[in-house]
Amino acid sequence: MGRTWLVILLAIALVVVALGWLNTSRSRQELARRLQEAKEQAAEKPAEAPAALTDPAPGGCNDCHTKKAPDKDYTLQAEAARVKGHPKTNANTVKECIVCHGDRSSKPFKKVLHTAHLRGQVFPKKWDTNCIACHKMRQDGSIGVKALDM
């Protein structure tokens, strides 16, 4: 009688192992099918760049800092005129601004710009903290300012 139970238990164990193997085999086939479908879909439709990698201002500062209407003048010259105590200027490019606001000045442009953009009301809401709105990677791998590298 003990042998009969042993044979029955072995038979049940073999059935369980066989069912598990079949299920694993089906899972592998399903996974392979899904991977193949994903490859085919990727080949048909190129992936879109994430929003963070989409350049919002390929031309640099003046892509955003424009005069949109008489009451909506965002040019660098107009922005400077709104700064309390800033002298009148005709500067309208970063290259012109850094004549006075170079790295050694009391108000370096990079500090003024980073503070105004990253703590301001418009830039963080519109672009989050997207560095590529103003910066670009140079051929040598260093990071530059678009308006100065153009």
Buried (B, 14 or more C-beta within 10 A) or exposed (E): EEEEEEEEEEEEEEEEEEEEEEEEEEEEEEEEEEEEEEEEEEEEEEEEEEEEEEEBBEEBBBBBBEEEEEEEBBBBBBBBEEEEEEEEBEBBBBEBBBEBBEEEEEEBBBEBBEEEBEEEEEBEEEBEEBBBBBBBEEEEEEEBBBBEEB
